[in-house]
Amino acid sequence: MRPVSIGQWSPWGLLLCLLCSSCLGSPSPTTAPEKRAGSQGLRFRLAGFPRKPFEGRVEIQRAGEWGTICDDDFTLQAAHVLCRELGFTEATGWTHSAKYGPGTGRIWLDNLSCSGTEQSVSECASRGWGNSDCTHDEDAGVICKDQRLPGFSDSNVIEVEQHLQVEEVRLRPAVGRGRRPLPVTEGLVEVRLPDGWSQVCDHGWSAQNSHVVCGMLGFPGEKRVNTAFYRLLAQRQQHSFGLHGVACVGTEAHLSLCSLEFYRANDTTRCPGGAPAVVSCVPGPLYAVSSDQKKQQQSKPQGETRVRLKGGAHPGEGRVEVLKASTWGTVCDRKWDLQAASVVCRELGFGSAREALSGARMGQGMGAIHLSEVQCSGQEPSLWKCPHKNITAEDCSHSQDAGVRCNLPYTGVETKIRLSGGRSPHEGRVEVQIGGLGPLRWGLICGDDWGTLEAMVVCRQLGLGYANHGLQETWYWDSGNTTEVVMSGVRCTGSELSLDQCAHHGTHVACKRTGTRFTAGVICSETASDLLLHSALVQETAYIEDRPLHMLYCAAEENCLARSARSANWPYGHRRLLRFSSQIHNLGRADFRPKAGRHSWVWHECHGHYHSMDIFTHYDILTPNGTKVAEGHKASFCLEDTECQEGELGFKRTPVSPVPPALPHTDMCQSLSDVSKRYECANFGEQGITVGCWDLYRHDIDCQWIDITDVKPGNYILQVVINPNFEVAESDFTNNAMKCNCKYDGHRIWVHNCHIGVWGRAAQRDQGGRKRPSFAHSLPPTLVLCPPTCLCISQPLNFSPPSPQWVCSPT
């Protein structure tokens, strides 16, 4: 009902309205509930388990009947409105897929859409009360900030009857409680109840129970334990039992989901003839601490990894990607639940899943979507063993990529390091705790050679996400009373869980620049960029050009030619160039920005542009054993958004010439629906690559080549590395390199098997000939078949599979 204009009232009617305080625009008794301005007639409660008092499944009572809300289109804005209805100031998160267990009764709201400013959930758009096509496996939940609204009256909020529930589980070592190595893998099972920690009676305790407990604690499996020893030990100790009759199936993600019974307060006899339940867990490869555990992991058959996580800011979380037909692809989130997520987590060496993520919460993938409607029982050894549906491009989009957050073992590494002096908890000078068996003390780290990879490990160890910057000078941050430098020579690959796992000088400290001014610091962030090269395009656009020297003066000025070009007979003669296009996508969750600000960019008069990064890409020709025979580099002539896509990485065909304009066209990628571009180099604009966009360096611009004039015929490896010096932080550096097999006979070149390779500091060390690069996950080969008098230019007409067609240009 719309408000009534004052002009439509008679004076007496207006006076009567004011006296009755039934003000203008008040709702009529016949107004539909979903349009009502207040929540009269509605009652709210948080339900489900395991949960805390300020989180849970949202239930609404309408017309005397309790029901739930479907998670379709549910957002944080809707969670804000519901948390205020429940008496909390705001929401800090929301959950889907019945994280707190499925409800019962009606599903009152579906496709709920709120702006976040509504006074009542009734003001939000929806399909209408009781109109839903969901099941209770899609019930939505909220996580509210543990802060009550001032003066809130909870007459419309009903708390679920306070049943006892298991809030937390831990293993308490029965012996040797000193400085034991973490994580604790064996001990007495203890559960946290409202009145404190209690033991669990071992009557009827099974391997399935142990499996659930180990999963909660971050371990993929369990092993048998010497119960006789623990029973003997239990006779000499006093115990407080709070739980018995535990009966798990083994697929539960939390002990609270198992059948169990709590002892009552007046139970005088507890666990007669029994003892505390004991569990021994098997840690995953990342968390094996003892030599026996490491040997056990090494003895397991190591097959090819077919599942991985990408895009997560913390260990054990990320977008799920699976390997099929030598190609990595994502998983659609349809019917994605905790059972499927737990299978992924355990397969990767973590515990059960803490959360099953949908809606590309860990960023959108690129390329194929291999699986949909995955339905696991929770007992499968691999995600590929679960029933699933193979999908086509129309069935799902990358905006529906599934992800996971896994339970991790508690290692305590975050207590051995801290940040000081920063403007926020996410930045500061790095301080480490040392002492071993002696007294513990805090010290600083020498800033020599400190960089992004080392900073990544620090941020991961502290649980602060990714590294934005690794700083070698921190004079602007106060070090307080900590002035001693206790660690130097730190070199990390970027994948370590703590600085202890990185190489360093040990107890001997050798620092070139002394003083607290030159100590290490970090700036951390929850998000980061992630660059990925479109390898198919490199393979499809590669060709050879003999370019006259008089056209290469600018390229020589920027050092884009081989060293032998310096002694060439300028301007006569030519250089033989292997040219190709490169298309670089940002698949991360933050924009890729140059490390240096505009004030320090370098102007190059010859080409007429600024360089925001001296070296943005390395191009190399390597022998099969890794020896470099030709190289090129590409400064960031211009980092900008060439094209963007919205929602997913789809492509449409657009003719763009990969060869000189006189020659026929080929196809390249362009987004299905463009979005606004944030970075553009024109007029000294800001440089960068926006999330979901890509930067295209065409084959026909200077330095987009490798000078192969001096390369002899043979078999080689073409390698392209983005951000090779790790100047700009990324969430994943391992996908920054592309490698191709390359055969050159002096006149023609055959580029094939292009794929994203493994990159990082370890891979850099392996380029001295000690390790031959592998070539898995490849593309079909393309072969140049041209007369010796022609330049060979590859021109595939289709993206998959490439169907090459070759044309020749007179030399």
Buried (B, 14 or more C-beta within 10 A) or exposed (E): EEEEEEEEBEEEEEEEBEEEEEEEEBBEEEEEBBEBBEBEEBBBBBBBBBBEEBBBBBBBBBEEEBBBBBBBBBBBBBBBBBBBBBBBBBBBEBBBBBBBBBBEEBBBBBBBEBEBEBEBBBBBEBBBBBEBEBEBBBBBBBBBBEEBBEEEEEEBBBEBEEEBBBBEBBBBEBEEEEEEEBBBBBBBBBBBBEEEBBBBBBBEBBEBBBBBBBBBBBBBBBBEBEBEEBBEBBEEEEBBBBBBBBEBBBBBBBBBBBEBEBBEEEEEEBBEEBBBBBBBBBBBBBBBBEEEBEEBBEEEEEEEEBBBBBBBBBBBBBBBBBBEEEBBBBBBBBBBBBBBBBBBBBBBBBBBBBBBBBBBBBBBBBBBBBBBBBBBBBBBEBBBEBEBBEBEEEBBBBEBBBBBBBBBBBBEBBEBBBBBBBEEEBBBBBBBEBEEEEEEEBBBBBBBBBBBBBBBBBBBBBEBBBBBBBBBBBEEBEBEEBEBBBBBBBBBBBBBBBBEEBEBBEEEBEBEEEEBEBBBBBBBBEBBBBBBBBBBBBBBBBBBBEBEBEEBEBBBBBEBBBEEBEEBEEEEEBBBBBBBBBBBBBBBBBBBBBBBEEEEBEEBEEBEBBBBBEBBBBBBBBBEEBEBBBBBBBBBBBBBBBBBBEBBBBBEEEEBBBBEEEBEBBBBBBBEEEBEBBBBBEEEBBBBBBBBBBBBBBBBBBBBBBBBBEBEEBEBBBBBBBBBBBBBBBBBBBBBBBBBBBBBEEBBBBBBBBBBBBBBBEBBEBBEEEEEBEBEBBBBBBBBEBEEEBBBBBBBEEBEEBEBEBBBBEE
